[in-house]
Amino acid sequence: MSIKARVGRTKSLNALINKDTSVLRHIFDQAAKLKQIETLVLQKLPEASRTDYRVGNYSHGRLVLLTSSAVNLTKFRYLKPQLFTDLKAVLPDLQQLDLKIRPETPVKEPQKKGKPISNKARKQLSDLADEIDNPRLKESLQRLGRQQATKNQP
């Protein structure tokens, strides 16, 4: 079964994006607007605080900034009056300036495998595996004995 395009009904991606009533056009315009606002906000913030805040949303005169910690929220309370005044001059329809805490998700570190064992311990495990009758235990001991030895150990 093949999918056949209907003649005259398919539209190019550019036509869909560039159409004034397009949802995609609205999303792209909103993203561009947020990027411009973020540039303005970062210019108005003190240089030491610029990495602590980012623009979350701007709609209906309400600008929402995001930060990763409560410490930055407290700092923002001191910066808010001046920042609001500076932004109001550039964004006349700005009515409210809010800050929300959105903690950054921690990066999971890969789990480390067990500590490497010495050559002496490897030899003991191999010898012990030779004396064991249980096949599962014997295989486990042999596998442990095959692990790499630690550096600088005999």
Secondary structure, DSSP 8 states (H G I E B T S, - for coil): ------TTT---HHHHHHSTT-HHHHHHHHHHHHHHHHHHHHHHS-GGGGGGEEEEEEETTEEEEEES-HHHHHHHHHHHHHHHHHHHHH-TT--EEEEEE---------------B-HHHHHHHHHHHHH---HHHHHHHHHHHTS-B-TT--
